[in-house]
Amino acid sequence: MKTVSSTEIKNRLGQYLESAVAEPVVIEKAGRPVAVVLSYGEYQRLQRLEDSYWAARCRLAEESGWAGPEESMKALKESAGAEA
């Protein structure tokens, strides 16, 4: 994973966008990490992983009696709406 300053990213954005296809690029400001540039494919993978996690949590809640299918579906829809 590459790490660059905010000034460096400003001066060479195109170069780091290309680099982000292969590996995430951490952007630092005042020596502290503040953001990460990653490929769109990696972003989609992380979104699918998060969706799978929340679906599993809903299934577990249903199986353990904490929530019914309607409550689970409502929670999933609210979660999806919060990201839009």
Distance bins in CASP14 RR format, pairs under 12 A and 6 or more apart:
PFRMAT RR
TARGET T0000
AUTHOR 0000-0000-0000
RMODE 2
METHOD distances of the structure
MODEL  1
1 19 0 0 0 0 0 1 0 0 0 0 0
1 20 0 0 0 0 0 1 0 0 0 0 0
1 22 0 0 0 0 0 1 0 0 0 0 0
1 23 1 0 1 0 0 0 0 0 0 0 0
1 24 1 0 1 0 0 0 0 0 0 0 0
1 25 1 0 0 1 0 0 0 0 0 0 0
1 26 1 0 0 1 0 0 0 0 0 0 0
1 27 0 0 0 0 0 1 0 0 0 0 0
1 33 0 0 0 0 0 1 0 0 0 0 0
1 36 0 0 0 0 1 0 0 0 0 0 0
1 37 0 0 0 0 0 1 0 0 0 0 0
1 38 0 0 0 0 1 0 0 0 0 0 0
1 42 0 0 0 0 0 1 0 0 0 0 0
2 8 0 0 0 0 1 0 0 0 0 0 0
2 9 0 0 0 0 0 1 0 0 0 0 0
2 12 0 0 0 0 0 1 0 0 0 0 0
2 15 0 0 0 0 0 1 0 0 0 0 0
2 16 1 0 0 1 0 0 0 0 0 0 0
2 17 0 0 0 0 0 1 0 0 0 0 0
2 18 0 0 0 0 0 1 0 0 0 0 0
2 19 1 0 1 0 0 0 0 0 0 0 0
2 20 0 0 0 0 1 0 0 0 0 0 0
2 21 0 0 0 0 0 1 0 0 0 0 0
2 22 0 0 0 0 1 0 0 0 0 0 0
2 23 1 0 0 1 0 0 0 0 0 0 0
2 24 1 0 0 1 0 0 0 0 0 0 0
2 25 1 0 1 0 0 0 0 0 0 0 0
2 26 1 0 0 1 0 0 0 0 0 0 0
2 27 0 0 0 0 1 0 0 0 0 0 0
2 28 0 0 0 0 0 1 0 0 0 0 0
2 33 0 0 0 0 0 1 0 0 0 0 0
2 36 0 0 0 0 0 1 0 0 0 0 0
2 37 0 0 0 0 1 0 0 0 0 0 0
2 38 0 0 0 0 0 1 0 0 0 0 0
3 9 0 0 0 0 0 1 0 0 0 0 0
3 16 0 0 0 0 0 1 0 0 0 0 0
3 19 0 0 0 0 0 1 0 0 0 0 0
3 23 0 0 0 0 0 1 0 0 0 0 0
3 24 0 0 0 0 1 0 0 0 0 0 0
3 25 1 0 0 1 0 0 0 0 0 0 0
3 26 1 0 1 0 0 0 0 0 0 0 0
3 27 1 0 0 1 0 0 0 0 0 0 0
3 28 1 0 0 1 0 0 0 0 0 0 0
3 29 0 0 0 0 0 1 0 0 0 0 0
3 31 0 0 0 0 1 0 0 0 0 0 0
3 32 0 0 0 0 0 1 0 0 0 0 0
3 33 1 0 0 1 0 0 0 0 0 0 0
3 34 0 0 0 0 0 1 0 0 0 0 0
3 35 0 0 0 0 0 1 0 0 0 0 0
3 36 0 0 0 0 1 0 0 0 0 0 0
3 37 0 0 0 0 0 1 0 0 0 0 0
4 10 0 0 0 0 1 0 0 0 0 0 0
4 11 0 0 0 0 1 0 0 0 0 0 0
4 12 0 0 0 0 1 0 0 0 0 0 0
4 13 0 0 0 0 0 1 0 0 0 0 0
4 14 0 0 0 0 0 1 0 0 0 0 0
4 15 0 0 0 0 1 0 0 0 0 0 0
4 16 1 0 0 1 0 0 0 0 0 0 0
4 17 0 0 0 0 0 1 0 0 0 0 0
4 19 0 0 0 0 1 0 0 0 0 0 0
4 20 0 0 0 0 0 1 0 0 0 0 0
4 24 0 0 0 0 0 1 0 0 0 0 0
4 25 1 0 0 1 0 0 0 0 0 0 0
4 26 1 0 0 1 0 0 0 0 0 0 0
4 27 1 0 0 1 0 0 0 0 0 0 0
4 28 1 0 0 1 0 0 0 0 0 0 0
4 29 0 0 0 0 0 1 0 0 0 0 0
4 31 0 0 0 0 0 1 0 0 0 0 0
4 33 0 0 0 0 0 1 0 0 0 0 0
4 34 0 0 0 0 0 1 0 0 0 0 0
4 35 0 0 0 0 0 1 0 0 0 0 0
4 36 0 0 0 0 0 1 0 0 0 0 0
4 37 0 0 0 0 1 0 0 0 0 0 0
5 11 0 0 0 0 1 0 0 0 0 0 0
5 12 0 0 0 0 0 1 0 0 0 0 0
5 16 0 0 0 0 0 1 0 0 0 0 0
5 25 0 0 0 0 0 1 0 0 0 0 0
5 26 0 0 0 0 0 1 0 0 0 0 0
5 27 1 0 0 1 0 0 0 0 0 0 0
5 28 1 0 1 0 0 0 0 0 0 0 0
5 29 1 0 0 1 0 0 0 0 0 0 0
5 30 0 0 0 0 1 0 0 0 0 0 0
5 31 1 0 0 1 0 0 0 0 0 0 0
5 32 0 0 0 0 0 1 0 0 0 0 0
5 33 0 0 0 0 0 1 0 0 0 0 0
5 34 0 0 0 0 0 1 0 0 0 0 0
5 35 0 0 0 0 0 1 0 0 0 0 0
6 12 0 0 0 0 0 1 0 0 0 0 0
6 13 0 0 0 0 0 1 0 0 0 0 0
6 16 0 0 0 0 0 1 0 0 0 0 0
6 25 0 0 0 0 0 1 0 0 0 0 0
6 26 0 0 0 0 0 1 0 0 0 0 0
6 27 1 0 1 0 0 0 0 0 0 0 0
6 28 1 0 0 1 0 0 0 0 0 0 0
6 29 1 0 1 0 0 0 0 0 0 0 0
6 30 0 0 0 0 1 0 0 0 0 0 0
6 31 0 0 0 0 1 0 0 0 0 0 0
6 32 0 0 0 0 0 1 0 0 0 0 0
6 33 0 0 0 0 0 1 0 0 0 0 0
6 34 1 0 0 1 0 0 0 0 0 0 0
6 35 0 0 0 0 1 0 0 0 0 0 0
6 37 0 0 0 0 0 1 0 0 0 0 0
7 13 0 0 0 0 0 1 0 0 0 0 0
7 27 0 0 0 0 1 0 0 0 0 0 0
7 28 0 0 0 0 1 0 0 0 0 0 0
7 29 0 0 0 0 1 0 0 0 0 0 0
7 30 0 0 0 0 0 1 0 0 0 0 0
7 31 0 0 0 0 0 1 0 0 0 0 0
8 14 0 0 0 0 0 1 0 0 0 0 0
8 15 0 0 0 0 1 0 0 0 0 0 0
8 16 1 0 0 1 0 0 0 0 0 0 0
8 19 0 0 0 0 0 1 0 0 0 0 0
8 25 0 0 0 0 1 0 0 0 0 0 0
8 26 0 0 0 0 0 1 0 0 0 0 0
8 27 0 0 0 0 1 0 0 0 0 0 0
8 28 0 0 0 0 1 0 0 0 0 0 0
8 29 0 0 0 0 0 1 0 0 0 0 0
8 31 0 0 0 0 0 1 0 0 0 0 0
8 37 0 0 0 0 0 1 0 0 0 0 0
9 15 0 0 0 0 1 0 0 0 0 0 0
9 16 1 0 1 0 0 0 0 0 0 0 0
9 17 0 0 0 0 1 0 0 0 0 0 0
9 19 0 0 0 0 0 1 0 0 0 0 0
9 20 0 0 0 0 0 1 0 0 0 0 0
9 25 1 0 0 1 0 0 0 0 0 0 0
9 26 0 0 0 0 1 0 0 0 0 0 0
9 27 1 0 1 0 0 0 0 0 0 0 0
9 28 0 0 0 0 1 0 0 0 0 0 0
9 29 0 0 0 0 1 0 0 0 0 0 0
9 34 0 0 0 0 0 1 0 0 0 0 0
9 35 0 0 0 0 1 0 0 0 0 0 0
9 36 0 0 0 0 0 1 0 0 0 0 0
9 37 1 0 0 1 0 0 0 0 0 0 0
10 16 0 0 0 0 1 0 0 0 0 0 0
10 27 0 0 0 0 1 0 0 0 0 0 0
10 29 0 0 0 0 0 1 0 0 0 0 0
12 18 0 0 0 0 1 0 0 0 0 0 0
12 19 0 0 0 0 1 0 0 0 0 0 0
12 25 0 0 0 0 0 1 0 0 0 0 0
12 27 0 0 0 0 0 1 0 0 0 0 0
12 37 0 0 0 0 0 1 0 0 0 0 0
13 19 0 0 0 0 0 1 0 0 0 0 0
13 20 0 0 0 0 0 1 0 0 0 0 0
13 25 0 0 0 0 0 1 0 0 0 0 0
13 27 0 0 0 0 0 1 0 0 0 0 0
13 37 0 0 0 0 1 0 0 0 0 0 0
14 20 0 0 0 0 1 0 0 0 0 0 0
14 21 0 0 0 0 0 1 0 0 0 0 0
14 25 0 0 0 0 0 1 0 0 0 0 0
14 37 0 0 0 0 0 1 0 0 0 0 0
15 21 0 0 0 0 0 1 0 0 0 0 0
15 25 0 0 0 0 1 0 0 0 0 0 0
15 37 0 0 0 0 0 1 0 0 0 0 0
16 22 0 0 0 0 0 1 0 0 0 0 0
16 23 0 0 0 0 0 1 0 0 0 0 0
16 24 0 0 0 0 0 1 0 0 0 0 0
16 25 1 0 1 0 0 0 0 0 0 0 0
16 26 0 0 0 0 0 1 0 0 0 0 0
16 27 0 0 0 0 1 0 0 0 0 0 0
16 35 0 0 0 0 0 1 0 0 0 0 0
16 36 0 0 0 0 0 1 0 0 0 0 0
16 37 1 0 0 1 0 0 0 0 0 0 0
16 38 0 0 0 0 0 1 0 0 0 0 0
16 39 0 0 0 0 0 1 0 0 0 0 0
17 24 0 0 0 0 0 1 0 0 0 0 0
17 25 0 0 0 0 1 0 0 0 0 0 0
17 27 0 0 0 0 0 1 0 0 0 0 0
17 37 1 0 0 1 0 0 0 0 0 0 0
17 38 0 0 0 0 0 1 0 0 0 0 0
17 39 0 0 0 0 1 0 0 0 0 0 0
17 40 0 0 0 0 0 1 0 0 0 0 0
18 25 0 0 0 0 1 0 0 0 0 0 0
18 37 0 0 0 0 0 1 0 0 0 0 0
18 39 0 0 0 0 1 0 0 0 0 0 0
19 25 1 0 1 0 0 0 0 0 0 0 0
19 26 0 0 0 0 0 1 0 0 0 0 0
19 27 0 0 0 0 0 1 0 0 0 0 0
19 37 0 0 0 0 1 0 0 0 0 0 0
19 38 0 0 0 0 0 1 0 0 0 0 0
19 39 0 0 0 0 1 0 0 0 0 0 0
20 26 0 0 0 0 0 1 0 0 0 0 0
20 27 0 0 0 0 0 1 0 0 0 0 0
20 35 0 0 0 0 0 1 0 0 0 0 0
20 36 0 0 0 0 1 0 0 0 0 0 0
20 37 1 0 1 0 0 0 0 0 0 0 0
20 38 1 0 1 0 0 0 0 0 0 0 0
20 39 1 0 1 0 0 0 0 0 0 0 0
20 40 0 0 0 0 1 0 0 0 0 0 0
20 41 0 0 0 0 0 1 0 0 0 0 0
20 42 0 0 0 0 1 0 0 0 0 0 0
20 43 0 0 0 0 1 0 0 0 0 0 0
21 37 0 0 0 0 0 1 0 0 0 0 0
21 38 0 0 0 0 1 0 0 0 0 0 0
21 39 1 0 1 0 0 0 0 0 0 0 0
21 40 0 0 0 0 1 0 0 0 0 0 0
21 41 0 0 0 0 1 0 0 0 0 0 0
21 42 0 0 0 0 1 0 0 0 0 0 0
21 43 0 0 0 0 0 1 0 0 0 0 0
22 37 0 0 0 0 0 1 0 0 0 0 0
22 38 0 0 0 0 0 1 0 0 0 0 0
22 39 1 0 0 1 0 0 0 0 0 0 0
22 41 0 0 0 0 0 1 0 0 0 0 0
22 42 0 0 0 0 0 1 0 0 0 0 0
23 36 0 0 0 0 0 1 0 0 0 0 0
23 37 0 0 0 0 1 0 0 0 0 0 0
23 38 0 0 0 0 1 0 0 0 0 0 0
23 39 0 0 0 0 1 0 0 0 0 0 0
23 42 0 0 0 0 1 0 0 0 0 0 0
24 33 0 0 0 0 0 1 0 0 0 0 0
24 35 0 0 0 0 0 1 0 0 0 0 0
24 36 1 0 1 0 0 0 0 0 0 0 0
24 37 1 0 0 1 0 0 0 0 0 0 0
24 38 1 0 1 0 0 0 0 0 0 0 0
24 39 0 0 0 0 1 0 0 0 0 0 0
24 41 0 0 0 0 0 1 0 0 0 0 0
24 42 1 0 0 1 0 0 0 0 0 0 0
24 43 0 0 0 0 0 1 0 0 0 0 0
24 45 0 0 0 0 0 1 0 0 0 0 0
24 46 0 0 0 0 0 1 0 0 0 0 0
25 33 0 0 0 0 0 1 0 0 0 0 0
25 35 0 0 0 0 1 0 0 0 0 0 0
25 36 1 0 0 1 0 0 0 0 0 0 0
25 37 1 0 1 0 0 0 0 0 0 0 0
25 38 1 0 0 1 0 0 0 0 0 0 0
25 39 0 0 0 0 1 0 0 0 0 0 0
25 42 0 0 0 0 0 1 0 0 0 0 0
26 32 0 0 0 0 0 1 0 0 0 0 0
26 33 1 0 1 0 0 0 0 0 0 0 0
26 34 0 0 0 0 1 0 0 0 0 0 0
26 35 1 0 0 1 0 0 0 0 0 0 0
26 36 1 0 1 0 0 0 0 0 0 0 0
26 37 0 0 0 0 1 0 0 0 0 0 0
26 38 0 0 0 0 1 0 0 0 0 0 0
27 33 1 0 0 1 0 0 0 0 0 0 0
27 34 1 0 1 0 0 0 0 0 0 0 0
27 35 1 0 1 0 0 0 0 0 0 0 0
27 36 1 0 0 1 0 0 0 0 0 0 0
27 37 1 0 0 1 0 0 0 0 0 0 0
27 38 0 0 0 0 0 1 0 0 0 0 0
28 34 1 0 0 1 0 0 0 0 0 0 0
28 35 0 0 0 0 1 0 0 0 0 0 0
28 36 0 0 0 0 0 1 0 0 0 0 0
29 35 0 0 0 0 1 0 0 0 0 0 0
36 42 0 0 0 0 1 0 0 0 0 0 0
36 43 0 0 0 0 0 1 0 0 0 0 0
36 46 0 0 0 0 0 1 0 0 0 0 0
37 43 0 0 0 0 0 1 0 0 0 0 0
38 44 0 0 0 0 0 1 0 0 0 0 0
38 45 0 0 0 0 1 0 0 0 0 0 0
38 46 0 0 0 0 1 0 0 0 0 0 0
38 47 0 0 0 0 0 1 0 0 0 0 0
39 45 0 0 0 0 1 0 0 0 0 0 0
39 46 0 0 0 0 0 1 0 0 0 0 0
40 46 0 0 0 0 0 1 0 0 0 0 0
40 47 0 0 0 0 0 1 0 0 0 0 0
41 47 0 0 0 0 1 0 0 0 0 0 0
41 48 0 0 0 0 1 0 0 0 0 0 0
42 48 0 0 0 0 0 1 0 0 0 0 0
42 49 0 0 0 0 0 1 0 0 0 0 0
43 49 0 0 0 0 0 1 0 0 0 0 0
43 50 0 0 0 0 0 1 0 0 0 0 0
43 83 0 0 0 0 0 1 0 0 0 0 0
44 50 0 0 0 0 0 1 0 0 0 0 0
44 51 0 0 0 0 0 1 0 0 0 0 0
45 51 0 0 0 0 0 1 0 0 0 0 0
45 52 0 0 0 0 0 1 0 0 0 0 0
46 52 0 0 0 0 0 1 0 0 0 0 0
46 53 0 0 0 0 0 1 0 0 0 0 0
46 83 0 0 0 0 0 1 0 0 0 0 0
47 53 0 0 0 0 0 1 0 0 0 0 0
47 54 0 0 0 0 0 1 0 0 0 0 0
47 79 0 0 0 0 0 1 0 0 0 0 0
47 80 0 0 0 0 0 1 0 0 0 0 0
47 83 0 0 0 0 1 0 0 0 0 0 0
48 54 0 0 0 0 0 1 0 0 0 0 0
48 55 0 0 0 0 0 1 0 0 0 0 0
49 55 0 0 0 0 0 1 0 0 0 0 0
49 56 0 0 0 0 0 1 0 0 0 0 0
50 56 0 0 0 0 0 1 0 0 0 0 0
50 57 0 0 0 0 0 1 0 0 0 0 0
50 76 0 0 0 0 0 1 0 0 0 0 0
50 79 0 0 0 0 1 0 0 0 0 0 0
50 80 0 0 0 0 0 1 0 0 0 0 0
50 82 0 0 0 0 0 1 0 0 0 0 0
50 83 0 0 0 0 1 0 0 0 0 0 0
51 57 0 0 0 0 0 1 0 0 0 0 0
51 58 0 0 0 0 0 1 0 0 0 0 0
51 76 0 0 0 0 1 0 0 0 0 0 0
51 79 0 0 0 0 1 0 0 0 0 0 0
51 80 0 0 0 0 1 0 0 0 0 0 0
51 83 0 0 0 0 1 0 0 0 0 0 0
52 58 0 0 0 0 0 1 0 0 0 0 0
52 59 0 0 0 0 0 1 0 0 0 0 0
52 76 0 0 0 0 0 1 0 0 0 0 0
53 59 0 0 0 0 0 1 0 0 0 0 0
53 60 0 0 0 0 0 1 0 0 0 0 0
53 76 0 0 0 0 0 1 0 0 0 0 0
53 79 0 0 0 0 0 1 0 0 0 0 0
54 60 0 0 0 0 0 1 0 0 0 0 0
54 61 0 0 0 0 0 1 0 0 0 0 0
54 72 0 0 0 0 1 0 0 0 0 0 0
54 73 0 0 0 0 0 1 0 0 0 0 0
54 75 1 0 0 1 0 0 0 0 0 0 0
54 76 1 0 0 1 0 0 0 0 0 0 0
54 77 0 0 0 0 0 1 0 0 0 0 0
54 78 0 0 0 0 0 1 0 0 0 0 0
54 79 1 0 1 0 0 0 0 0 0 0 0
54 80 0 0 0 0 1 0 0 0 0 0 0
54 82 0 0 0 0 0 1 0 0 0 0 0
54 83 0 0 0 0 0 1 0 0 0 0 0
55 61 0 0 0 0 0 1 0 0 0 0 0
55 62 0 0 0 0 0 1 0 0 0 0 0
55 72 0 0 0 0 1 0 0 0 0 0 0
55 73 0 0 0 0 0 1 0 0 0 0 0
55 75 0 0 0 0 0 1 0 0 0 0 0
55 76 1 0 0 1 0 0 0 0 0 0 0
55 79 0 0 0 0 1 0 0 0 0 0 0
55 80 0 0 0 0 0 1 0 0 0 0 0
56 62 0 0 0 0 0 1 0 0 0 0 0
56 63 0 0 0 0 0 1 0 0 0 0 0
56 72 0 0 0 0 0 1 0 0 0 0 0
56 76 0 0 0 0 0 1 0 0 0 0 0
57 63 0 0 0 0 0 1 0 0 0 0 0
57 64 0 0 0 0 0 1 0 0 0 0 0
57 66 0 0 0 0 0 1 0 0 0 0 0
57 67 0 0 0 0 1 0 0 0 0 0 0
57 71 0 0 0 0 0 1 0 0 0 0 0
57 72 0 0 0 0 1 0 0 0 0 0 0
57 75 0 0 0 0 1 0 0 0 0 0 0
57 76 0 0 0 0 1 0 0 0 0 0 0
57 79 0 0 0 0 1 0 0 0 0 0 0
58 64 0 0 0 0 0 1 0 0 0 0 0
58 65 0 0 0 0 0 1 0 0 0 0 0
58 66 0 0 0 0 1 0 0 0 0 0 0
58 67 1 0 0 1 0 0 0 0 0 0 0
58 68 0 0 0 0 1 0 0 0 0 0 0
58 69 0 0 0 0 1 0 0 0 0 0 0
58 70 0 0 0 0 0 1 0 0 0 0 0
58 71 0 0 0 0 1 0 0 0 0 0 0
58 72 1 1 0 0 0 0 0 0 0 0 0
58 73 1 0 0 1 0 0 0 0 0 0 0
58 74 0 0 0 0 1 0 0 0 0 0 0
58 75 1 0 0 1 0 0 0 0 0 0 0
58 76 1 0 0 1 0 0 0 0 0 0 0
58 77 0 0 0 0 0 1 0 0 0 0 0
58 78 0 0 0 0 0 1 0 0 0 0 0
58 79 0 0 0 0 1 0 0 0 0 0 0
59 65 0 0 0 0 0 1 0 0 0 0 0
59 66 0 0 0 0 0 1 0 0 0 0 0
59 67 0 0 0 0 1 0 0 0 0 0 0
59 68 0 0 0 0 0 1 0 0 0 0 0
59 69 0 0 0 0 1 0 0 0 0 0 0
59 72 1 0 0 1 0 0 0 0 0 0 0
59 73 0 0 0 0 0 1 0 0 0 0 0
59 75 0 0 0 0 0 1 0 0 0 0 0
59 76 0 0 0 0 0 1 0 0 0 0 0
60 66 0 0 0 0 1 0 0 0 0 0 0
60 67 0 0 0 0 1 0 0 0 0 0 0
60 68 0 0 0 0 0 1 0 0 0 0 0
60 72 0 0 0 0 1 0 0 0 0 0 0
61 67 1 1 0 0 0 0 0 0 0 0 0
61 68 1 0 0 1 0 0 0 0 0 0 0
61 69 0 0 0 0 0 1 0 0 0 0 0
61 70 0 0 0 0 0 1 0 0 0 0 0
61 71 1 0 0 1 0 0 0 0 0 0 0
61 72 1 0 0 1 0 0 0 0 0 0 0
61 73 0 0 0 0 0 1 0 0 0 0 0
61 74 0 0 0 0 0 1 0 0 0 0 0
61 75 0 0 0 0 1 0 0 0 0 0 0
61 76 0 0 0 0 0 1 0 0 0 0 0
62 68 1 0 1 0 0 0 0 0 0 0 0
62 69 1 0 0 1 0 0 0 0 0 0 0
62 70 0 0 0 0 0 1 0 0 0 0 0
62 71 0 0 0 0 1 0 0 0 0 0 0
62 72 1 0 1 0 0 0 0 0 0 0 0
62 73 0 0 0 0 0 1 0 0 0 0 0
62 75 0 0 0 0 0 1 0 0 0 0 0
62 76 0 0 0 0 0 1 0 0 0 0 0
63 69 0 0 0 0 0 1 0 0 0 0 0
63 72 0 0 0 0 0 1 0 0 0 0 0
64 72 0 0 0 0 0 1 0 0 0 0 0
65 71 0 0 0 0 1 0 0 0 0 0 0
65 72 0 0 0 0 0 1 0 0 0 0 0
66 72 0 0 0 0 1 0 0 0 0 0 0
66 75 0 0 0 0 0 1 0 0 0 0 0
67 73 0 0 0 0 1 0 0 0 0 0 0
67 74 0 0 0 0 1 0 0 0 0 0 0
67 75 1 0 0 1 0 0 0 0 0 0 0
67 76 0 0 0 0 0 1 0 0 0 0 0
68 74 0 0 0 0 1 0 0 0 0 0 0
68 75 0 0 0 0 0 1 0 0 0 0 0
69 75 0 0 0 0 0 1 0 0 0 0 0
69 76 0 0 0 0 0 1 0 0 0 0 0
70 76 0 0 0 0 0 1 0 0 0 0 0
70 77 0 0 0 0 0 1 0 0 0 0 0
71 77 0 0 0 0 0 1 0 0 0 0 0
71 78 0 0 0 0 0 1 0 0 0 0 0
72 78 0 0 0 0 0 1 0 0 0 0 0
72 79 0 0 0 0 0 1 0 0 0 0 0
73 79 0 0 0 0 0 1 0 0 0 0 0
73 80 0 0 0 0 0 1 0 0 0 0 0
74 80 0 0 0 0 0 1 0 0 0 0 0
74 81 0 0 0 0 0 1 0 0 0 0 0
75 81 0 0 0 0 0 1 0 0 0 0 0
75 82 0 0 0 0 0 1 0 0 0 0 0
76 82 0 0 0 0 0 1 0 0 0 0 0
76 83 0 0 0 0 0 1 0 0 0 0 0
77 83 0 0 0 0 0 1 0 0 0 0 0
77 84 0 0 0 0 0 1 0 0 0 0 0
78 84 0 0 0 0 0 1 0 0 0 0 0
END
